[in-house]
Amino acid sequence: MIKNLFGATTIGENQIKFKTDVSLMFNGGSKQRKYILRTTLHSLPVWKTRNPGVRMTSVRDKNRRISKEAVVIDNEVWVYNVDGSICQDIVEAVQVASDYYEVPFSTILSDIYAKNLNVESNNKMGDKP
């Protein structure tokens, strides 16, 4: 069975200049991705202050099913206010990208990359035994 390698999802992006390289694969190869979803915990206004001057186009939800803000940057869909520990947030982000690219969920989820899922100001994980 050949896996679709044209889609990728990243969870926990922060800044455009440090975004996850989705061409890398765990088996040592690399692949050019065509459908990329990037999610961030930050709101769009906060993200914009950390990434000034980035050109973006708003993504509109035609069916008004999604409450997340989304934009397209360099033909990649970015969805904001996505908490990687809340499944509904991830489902909504994938729905936005799937609708935008007009591909099935499975394409967007064909490879998933996670950055730091711990909130930047939260050090409680280090306190657990």
C-alpha positions as CSV (number, residue, x, y, z in Angstrom):
1,M,0.0,0.0,0.0
2,I,1.5,3.4,-1.1
3,K,0.9,6.2,1.4
4,N,-0.1,9.6,0.1
5,L,2.9,11.8,0.8
6,F,1.7,15.1,-0.6
7,G,0.0,16.4,2.6
8,A,1.4,17.4,6.0
9,T,0.1,18.9,9.2
10,T,2.1,20.7,11.8
11,I,0.9,21.3,15.3
12,G,2.3,24.1,17.5
13,E,3.9,26.5,15.0
14,N,5.0,29.8,16.4
15,Q,7.0,31.9,13.9
16,I,7.2,31.7,10.1
17,K,11.0,31.9,10.1
18,F,11.2,28.9,12.4
19,K,8.4,26.8,10.9
20,T,8.7,23.0,10.8
21,D,10.4,21.5,7.7
22,V,7.8,19.2,6.4
23,S,9.9,17.8,3.6
24,L,11.8,15.5,6.1
25,M,10.5,12.0,6.6
26,F,11.2,9.5,9.4
27,N,12.5,6.9,6.9
28,G,15.4,9.2,6.0
29,G,14.0,10.4,2.7
30,S,12.4,13.7,1.8
31,K,9.3,14.7,-0.2
32,Q,7.9,17.9,-1.6
33,R,4.5,18.6,0.1
34,K,1.6,20.1,-1.9
35,Y,-1.0,20.5,0.9
36,I,0.3,21.9,4.1
37,L,-1.7,22.8,7.2
38,R,0.1,24.7,10.0
39,T,-1.5,25.3,13.3
40,T,-0.6,27.6,16.2
41,L,-2.0,28.2,19.7
42,H,-1.6,31.9,19.2
43,S,-4.5,34.1,18.0
44,L,-4.0,35.8,14.6
45,P,-3.4,39.3,16.1
46,V,-0.7,37.9,18.5
47,W,0.9,35.9,15.7
48,K,1.0,39.0,13.4
49,T,2.9,41.0,16.1
50,R,5.5,38.2,16.3
51,N,5.7,38.0,12.5
52,P,5.4,41.5,11.1
53,G,5.2,42.1,7.4
54,V,4.1,38.6,6.4
55,R,1.8,38.6,3.4
56,M,-1.4,36.6,3.9
57,T,-4.8,36.0,2.4
58,S,-7.8,35.2,4.6
59,V,-9.5,31.8,4.3
60,R,-13.3,32.0,4.4
61,D,-15.4,29.0,5.6
62,K,-18.1,28.8,3.0
63,N,-20.4,26.7,5.2
64,R,-19.8,28.7,8.4
65,R,-19.0,25.5,10.3
66,I,-15.6,26.5,11.6
67,S,-14.9,29.1,14.3
68,K,-11.1,29.2,13.8
69,E,-9.3,32.1,12.0
70,A,-7.3,30.9,9.0
71,V,-5.0,32.4,6.4
72,V,-2.9,31.3,3.5
73,I,0.8,32.1,3.5
74,D,3.0,30.9,0.6
75,N,0.2,28.4,-0.4
76,E,0.2,26.9,3.1
77,V,-2.9,27.1,5.3
78,W,-2.3,28.5,8.8
79,V,-5.1,28.0,11.4
80,Y,-4.9,30.0,14.7
81,N,-6.1,29.3,18.3
82,V,-5.5,25.6,17.9
83,D,-4.7,23.8,21.1
84,G,-3.0,20.6,20.1
85,S,-4.4,18.8,23.2
86,I,-8.0,19.5,22.1
87,C,-9.3,17.2,19.5
88,Q,-12.0,19.4,18.2
89,D,-9.5,22.2,17.5
90,I,-7.4,19.8,15.3
91,V,-10.6,18.6,13.6
92,E,-11.6,22.1,12.7
93,A,-8.1,23.0,11.5
94,V,-8.0,19.9,9.2
95,Q,-11.5,20.8,8.0
96,V,-10.3,24.3,7.0
97,A,-7.3,22.9,5.1
98,S,-9.3,20.1,3.5
99,D,-11.9,22.5,2.2
100,Y,-9.4,25.0,1.0
101,Y,-7.3,22.5,-1.0
102,E,-10.4,20.4,-1.9
103,V,-8.7,17.2,-0.7
104,P,-9.9,14.5,1.7
105,F,-8.9,14.7,5.4
106,S,-6.5,11.7,4.9
107,T,-4.4,13.9,2.6
108,I,-3.9,16.6,5.2
109,L,-3.2,14.0,7.9
110,S,-0.9,11.9,5.8
111,D,2.1,13.1,8.0
112,I,1.9,15.0,11.3
113,Y,4.7,16.9,12.8
114,A,4.4,18.3,16.4
115,K,6.4,21.1,17.8
116,N,6.4,22.1,21.5
117,L,2.8,21.5,22.7
118,N,3.5,23.0,26.1
119,V,2.3,26.6,26.3
120,E,5.4,28.8,26.3
121,S,4.8,30.3,29.7
122,N,3.8,27.0,31.3
123,N,6.6,25.2,33.1
124,K,4.3,22.8,35.1
125,M,5.3,19.8,33.0
126,G,8.8,19.9,34.7
127,D,7.1,19.8,38.1
128,K,5.5,16.4,37.5
129,P,7.2,13.3,39.1
